[in-house]
Structures are given as structure tokens and as C-alpha cells.
Amino acid sequence: MDELVHLAKSIDLPEKEAKPALELRTFEEAVDVDWVRSRHLGINAVPTFLIDNQAVVRAQPYEVLEEFLRNCGAQKRKNPDES
């Protein structure tokens, strides 16, 4: 558990909140629901990006994710600060 608390601190989550949540298993039900849903969808690796039955599995270069999103119909947002 110390490693998980250390990991939480490394991403700026307060130790005084992370440690009790881990000890009390505060999010156990939500995690279990996610596991069941992931198995149902056939997800067995992290990270997995899933859109419309298309998936990119495991860590991939930025270009692979960009192409995946483009192929799924995503459009680049326009920056409101640009003219």
C-alpha cells in the first residue's frame, strides 16, 4: 500500500485523502464495476482506447492515437485564441 500512496503523492493527490481511501477501499465497488465492464468489452490491456468497436491497445506513439481518432471521425478543435 505504501507504493500506492507514494504514487498518489507523485501525481499531487493529498496523502491524507489517498491513504484512507486505499485502507477503507472507498472505491472498491466502482473499480469492480469497471473491471466487469472491461471484461465484457474484451479489454485486457492498459491503456486501451475504444471508440465504436475500434480499439488501440497498449501504449502507442502519438501519431497512432491521432490516426485512430481521425479514423473514428474526430475533428481537431479550433483554438478560440487563434484568429
Secondary structure, 3 states (H helix, E strand, C coil): CHHHHHHHHHCCCCHHHHHHHHHHCCCHHHHHHHHHHHHHHCCCCCCEEEECCEEEECCCCHHHHHHHHHHCCCCCCCCCCCC
